[in-house]
Amino acid sequence: MSDDLEPTTHTYFIRTFGCQMNVHDSERMAGLMAEAGYKAVDNPAHASVILVNTCTVRDKADQKALSDLGRLRQHKKENDGVILAVTGCMAEREQENLHRLMPEIDLIAGPSQVRNIVPMLKDVTPGKGVRLGKLYSLPEMTTPPAVRPEGVCALVTVQEGCDKSCAYCVVPRTRGPERSRPVSAIFEEVSGLVAAGYREVTLLGQNVNAFGKNSGHGDSFGDLLRALNGIDGLLRIRFTTSHPNDVDEGMIKAMAECPKVMPHLHLPIQSGSDAMLARMERGYTVAEYRMWITRLRAALPHVAVTTDLIVGFCGETARDFEETLSIVDECNFDGAFCFIYSPRPGTPAHKWEDIPPRELSVERFHRLDERLNALVLSKNQERVGKIEEVLVERYDSSQKRISGRSPQFRHIRAVIDDHSLSPSPGDLVSIKIETCTKAGLEGKIIEKSLLA
């Protein structure tokens, strides 16, 4: 950070760590800040308010945020009038510890306090002691105005919180109980996004397919998908992340019958071992997970299924791990996020001591990662010579190249060699796939859709 640059009054800078929920929380805080008269800057050295929006799902996320806060803490010491705020899941879990560790922080607030960001900041006096977000009453689950990056794809929060009790997960503690927005409010927001030029929305929730459960408004997740499918000008609907216990026939039927709902489901299994799933307190068996995947593929033969997998959980044996490798082959996943188990304070598993040796977990992680990479590459190779419909997300004019996603969420690039087919972001194009890697596909534009 440059010492000769001073913060400008009513400017803000947001640093974001973690998942898409955190990304959209930052967009919503930015919207509220802009509405209150603050101006965004791209360098924390120019900001009168610095917000660090944190994640805590794994220790690595904590360490990244703490490292960044260490640098910003020094900047704060040299600029007394700057407000340093920490938000997000780590802030919720570690409010008192953060204050003790870094007394320079002015405000600490969890993700449920996103809607209170402006009044909380107004109550802060830099250097006069920390304000804790937990002292403020929780606002209703309304949708703050969001400052989104330019583009054609937008994130929309429809559900927050988690009622599950997975032994390793801190999310229920940091995000609170499950709650859902009314369908009418989501419909209005998405309609406004389409009017503003967005063509694809990704519906977000800790357990997005738990939408409507225990809400009292009577609408299911399938009802929400059907409602949004009727919005003129909206081309694609995606959602993440789903929980196996909240999959139902209504959701599968809506995915199959709504053409704007993309044929892609991210459904974390976490382990292929029933013993591990029970220890993790996931609430389902491998057979039950397999049943839903079978029903989904019967309804949508071309659906892509991706997942999350944890290795090195407490008590994991060689047999447990081999069963995870087997479920990867059996389910024929289109991709996966793999993680080595990271103990989280405040969770039941944090006190368990039968964690496999680190070097064994690393070795298992690499074996699993290699198996998945080979599977993904094989699937991508099967697409060579095929035609994919792609929503153009980016256009690089210098290289005459576009990029976007297929309905199954595969990343695809194409060089434009026929200017009559030159598309813009938001257009649908047909691309004949010519080459691939495990990271994605590349080909040639053969048609520009009249629907775009």
ABEGO torsion letter per residue (X at the ends): XBAABBBBBGBBBBBBBEBAAAAAAAAAAAAAAAAAGBBBBABAAABABBBBBBBAABAAAAAAAAAAAAAAAAAAAABAABBBBBBEAAAAAAAAAAAAABAABABBBBAAAAAAAAAAAAABBBGAEBBBAAABBBBBBBBBBBBBBBEABBBBBABBEBABABAABAAAAAAEBBBBBBAAAAAAAAAAAAAAGBABBBBBBABAAABGBGAGAGBBAAAAAAAAAABBGBABBBBOBBBAAABBAAAAAAAAABAABBBBBBBBAGBABAAAAAAAGAGBBAAAAAAAAAAAAAABAABBBBBBBBBGBBGBBAAAAAAAAAAAAAAGBAEBBBBBBBBBBGBAAAABAABBBAAAAAAAAAAAAAAAAAAAAAAAAAABGBBBBBBBABBBAAAGBBBBBBAAGBBBBBBBABAAABBBBGBBBBBBBABBBAAEBBBBBABBBAAX
